[in-house]
Amino acid sequence: MRTPTAKGLGSIGTPRFCSISNVSRALWPGASTTCFVGSVYSPSVDLETGVPTYAYEYEKAVKDKYLVSYHSYETKLKFLEEGICYDDLEEKEEFDTLFPDTDTIESSQLNKFIFNLNTIDTVIRELMEHGIKIEGGDKIGKSIIFAANQNHANKIKERFDVLYPEYKGKLAEVITFNTKYAQEAIERFGKTDSYPQVAISVDMLDTGIDVPDIVNLVFFKKVRSKSKFWQMIGRGTRLRKDLFGPGDDKKEFLIFDYLGNMEYFRVNKNAEKSGIIESLSQRIYKLRVDILYALEQNATDQDYVDEINKQIKEMSDYIQALNEDSFNVKLRLKYVHQYKNPDNWRNLNEMDTHYIKDELSSLVVIHDEDTQAKFFDRQMYMIEMAYLNHYDATSVINNVVAIANELYKKQAIPDIARNAEYLKCAKDSDYWKTANYFDLEILREKIRGLIKYLTKIDPVKPIDTHFTDEIIETKVNDAFYNDEGLENYKEKVQHYLKAHEDDEAIYKLRHNQVITPDEMKHLENLLWIDLGSKDDYRIHFGDTPITRLIRKIVGLDRQAAMAEFSRFLDDQSLNSRQIHFVELLVDYIVKNGFIEDKKVLLQDPFKSIGSMSALFKDKMNIAREILKTVDTFSERL
């Protein structure tokens, strides 16, 4: 293996910019083409794709008829509520046969590896009998069933085909991250006149799809993430004209809930908000973005230049392959168009890495049937990142060493025998002390194809049961909305920042100093974890960078502002009106933190003493220097 001189690379910066929130996208899918300013709907205003002016609350959107509301059927099934108890069953013989060592099956075990067919059948029949139908009531409308896991999804599909054989397996389809040609399946589901009518999903369809025809959502799993819950509900909120015939539009959708989710979030309006689970493809892509950024910081010889060119091609190819007709892609077209161009991957800065990771990574699907090989890739990329940025990766290295040890024992397999030298290196702990990035990449490429030969641990075998479940109760409830507490977050942020101006990072921003990556991470944790969530931030502050937001709220220290403008204030060649103009600049920047748009210079209080061009007509060189100084305050943020 080649061993070029190891390079010392700088640390990867942390993201600084936010954009439209996932919650906003879920509840307001039209954000790419319309503008909501305060409470006024303004379709004539042309915004950048996916960048709204303000969040538009779901309840308000429903009242203004830009989204549709829902009713919920909240059903308690005995087994899902209480578990399966031997003493309560008529099918005692079956229970004795399947579970001889216990007399109780906990409800938490259901739909993990124990699938009671009658329970599943009940949920399916409830949807088919009570769900919203189309074509004069002859066909169930487009529906999503949120399943607990892949086995659960497969079992629901199996029962659909048994219960409704007349559809010949076309009525329902499993669409998950494990589905081959998943995007094609999503596109079929999205067509009005095409089967399937029912999509059975595990995470994949919880967010990010645009199917206005959806009229039924079935919660067949427990959800406790507030942001995810509302995103899931957002799948049904889109308007759809003429869905039931000419002039008969979609007016609402139905939610069927069997795990108490509606009740939980109705009672716990301030429930913990947890992040959305990222796909393996997304996590890998984000790692590769950071690796490319690190490589570009130290491209000092041809080896690095060649590797960077290779990485740029691969990473931009993923963006070029995106389907621009997809609604989720349309929301981010600005970034898709920017980063499908390989030239825009050269000399990446922190802003670039943020936009790519935050806006585009979720769209990328890395197609590889060998999921275990993809997991191995991720581990190796994590090690590469650690090496490039000089931090410890011992725990991940130990995992790879263990894998190499297991594979090395299987040299009777020709593929493994051919790559034995690489496995020998990988299982030697001393090797990792001297390996460099290029060594690691070769190791990854050689070993990933061998992962399939590892002995797989047999999962717990799924068990089908045929016990008779029963409905304890069903309640039909009106919609409730997710508007509570939004203002509280904004007020909380403003109060905290003003009360903690001596916090080191906040102090630096107030005094016009550049903060470190660690201080940036501290501020992200403060605003996105301690005081609320990233979704809360995006709803209230859109894509305003954290540093700019803080400066806007806390302002700028007067002495720091005066220091930047002192050479103009002390300039004896300037007259009193010109000096006064500079003093007004200082006052404005102290109060507002910086000048975001120089149009303010045409307004009061500046307008009252005349335009800048008129004031400085005989000293335009000084005027230009003043404007450059104005720019420095925002450039440092």
VENKALIN-V273887 format. One record per residue. N is the residue number from 1. PHI is phi as a letter, one per 40 degrees, with the letter a starting at -180 (NA if undefined). Layout:
[[N:PHI] [N:PHI]]
This chain:
[[1:NA] [2:c] [3:b] [4:c] [5:c] [6:c] [7:b] [8:c] [9:b] [10:c] [11:c] [12:c] [13:c] [14:c] [15:d] [16:b] [17:b] [18:b] [19:b] [20:d] [21:c] [22:c] [23:c] [24:c] [25:c] [26:c] [27:c] [28:b] [29:c] [30:c] [31:c] [32:c] [33:b] [34:b] [35:b] [36:b] [37:b] [38:g] [39:b] [40:b] [41:c] [42:b] [43:c] [44:c] [45:c] [46:c] [47:b] [48:d] [49:d] [50:g] [51:b] [52:c] [53:c] [54:b] [55:c] [56:b] [57:c] [58:d] [59:d] [60:c] [61:c] [62:c] [63:c] [64:c] [65:g] [66:b] [67:b] [68:b] [69:c] [70:a] [71:b] [72:b] [73:c] [74:b] [75:b] [76:b] [77:c] [78:d] [79:c] [80:c] [81:c] [82:b] [83:g] [84:b] [85:b] [86:d] [87:c] [88:c] [89:c] [90:c] [91:c] [92:c] [93:c] [94:c] [95:c] [96:d] [97:c] [98:c] [99:b] [100:c] [101:b] [102:a] [103:b] [104:a] [105:b] [106:c] [107:c] [108:c] [109:c] [110:c] [111:g] [112:c] [113:b] [114:b] [115:b] [116:c] [117:c] [118:c] [119:c] [120:c] [121:c] [122:c] [123:c] [124:c] [125:c] [126:d] [127:c] [128:c] [129:c] [130:b] [131:c] [132:c] [133:b] [134:b] [135:f] [136:g] [137:g] [138:c] [139:b] [140:c] [141:c] [142:d] [143:b] [144:b] [145:b] [146:c] [147:c] [148:c] [149:a] [150:c] [151:c] [152:c] [153:d] [154:c] [155:c] [156:c] [157:d] [158:d] [159:c] [160:d] [161:c] [162:c] [163:c] [164:b] [165:c] [166:c] [167:c] [168:f] [169:g] [170:c] [171:c] [172:b] [173:a] [174:c] [175:b] [176:b] [177:c] [178:c] [179:c] [180:c] [181:f] [182:d] [183:c] [184:c] [185:c] [186:c] [187:c] [188:c] [189:c] [190:c] [191:c] [192:d] [193:c] [194:b] [195:c] [196:c] [197:c] [198:b] [199:b] [200:b] [201:b] [202:b] [203:g] [204:c] [205:c] [206:c] [207:b] [208:g] [209:b] [210:b] [211:b] [212:c] [213:c] [214:c] [215:b] [216:b] [217:b] [218:b] [219:c] [220:b] [221:a] [222:c] [223:b] [224:b] [225:c] [226:c] [227:c] [228:c] [229:d] [230:c] [231:c] [232:c] [233:c] [234:d] [235:c] [236:b] [237:c] [238:c] [239:c] [240:a] [241:c] [242:f] [243:c] [244:b] [245:h] [246:d] [247:g] [248:b] [249:c] [250:c] [251:b] [252:a] [253:b] [254:b] [255:b] [256:b] [257:b] [258:b] [259:b] [260:g] [261:c] [262:c] [263:c] [264:d] [265:c] [266:c] [267:c] [268:b] [269:c] [270:b] [271:d] [272:d] [273:b] [274:b] [275:c] [276:c] [277:c] [278:c] [279:c] [280:c] [281:d] [282:c] [283:c] [284:c] [285:c] [286:c] [287:c] [288:c] [289:c] [290:c] [291:c] [292:c] [293:d] [294:c] [295:c] [296:c] [297:c] [298:b] [299:c] [300:b] [301:b] [302:c] [303:d] [304:c] [305:c] [306:c] [307:c] [308:c] [309:c] [310:c] [311:c] [312:d] [313:c] [314:c] [315:c] [316:c] [317:d] [318:c] [319:c] [320:c] [321:c] [322:c] [323:c] [324:c] [325:c] [326:c] [327:d] [328:c] [329:c] [330:d] [331:c] [332:b] [333:d] [334:d] [335:c] [336:d] [337:c] [338:c] [339:c] [340:c] [341:c] [342:d] [343:c] [344:c] [345:c] [346:c] [347:f] [348:d] [349:b] [350:c] [351:c] [352:d] [353:c] [354:c] [355:d] [356:c] [357:c] [358:c] [359:b] [360:b] [361:d] [362:c] [363:c] [364:c] [365:b] [366:c] [367:c] [368:a] [369:c] [370:c] [371:c] [372:c] [373:c] [374:c] [375:c] [376:c] [377:d] [378:c] [379:c] [380:c] [381:c] [382:c] [383:c] [384:d] [385:c] [386:c] [387:c] [388:c] [389:b] [390:g] [391:b] [392:c] [393:b] [394:d] [395:c] [396:c] [397:d] [398:d] [399:c] [400:c] [401:d] [402:c] [403:c] [404:c] [405:c] [406:c] [407:c] [408:c] [409:c] [410:b] [411:c] [412:c] [413:c] [414:d] [415:d] [416:c] [417:d] [418:c] [419:b] [420:c] [421:c] [422:c] [423:c] [424:c] [425:c] [426:c] [427:c] [428:c] [429:c] [430:c] [431:d] [432:c] [433:c] [434:b] [435:c] [436:b] [437:d] [438:c] [439:d] [440:c] [441:c] [442:c] [443:c] [444:d] [445:c] [446:c] [447:c] [448:d] [449:c] [450:c] [451:d] [452:c] [453:c] [454:c] [455:c] [456:c] [457:c] [458:c] [459:c] [460:c] [461:c] [462:c] [463:b] [464:c] [465:b] [466:b] [467:c] [468:c] [469:c] [470:a] [471:c] [472:c] [473:a] [474:b] [475:b] [476:b] [477:b] [478:c] [479:c] [480:b] [481:b] [482:b] [483:b] [484:c] [485:g] [486:c] [487:c] [488:d] [489:c] [490:d] [491:c] [492:c] [493:c] [494:c] [495:c] [496:c] [497:c] [498:c] [499:c] [500:b] [501:c] [502:c] [503:d] [504:d] [505:c] [506:c] [507:d] [508:c] [509:c] [510:c] [511:b] [512:g] [513:b] [514:c] [515:c] [516:c] [517:d] [518:c] [519:c] [520:c] [521:c] [522:d] [523:c] [524:d] [525:c] [526:c] [527:c] [528:b] [529:b] [530:c] [531:c] [532:i] [533:b] [534:c] [535:c] [536:d] [537:d] [538:c] [539:c] [540:c] [541:b] [542:f] [543:c] [544:c] [545:d] [546:d] [547:c] [548:c] [549:c] [550:c] [551:c] [552:d] [553:c] [554:c] [555:g] [556:b] [557:d] [558:c] [559:c] [560:c] [561:c] [562:c] [563:c] [564:c] [565:b] [566:c] [567:c] [568:c] [569:c] [570:c] [571:c] [572:c] [573:c] [574:c] [575:c] [576:c] [577:c] [578:c] [579:c] [580:c] [581:c] [582:c] [583:c] [584:c] [585:d] [586:d] [587:d] [588:c] [589:c] [590:d] [591:c] [592:b] [593:g] [594:a] [595:b] [596:c] [597:b] [598:c] [599:c] [600:c] [601:c] [602:c] [603:b] [604:c] [605:c] [606:c] [607:c] [608:c] [609:b] [610:h] [611:c] [612:c] [613:c] [614:c] [615:c] [616:b] [617:c] [618:c] [619:a] [620:c] [621:c] [622:c] [623:d] [624:c] [625:c] [626:c] [627:c] [628:c] [629:c] [630:d] [631:c] [632:c] [633:c] [634:c] [635:c] [636:c] [637:c]]
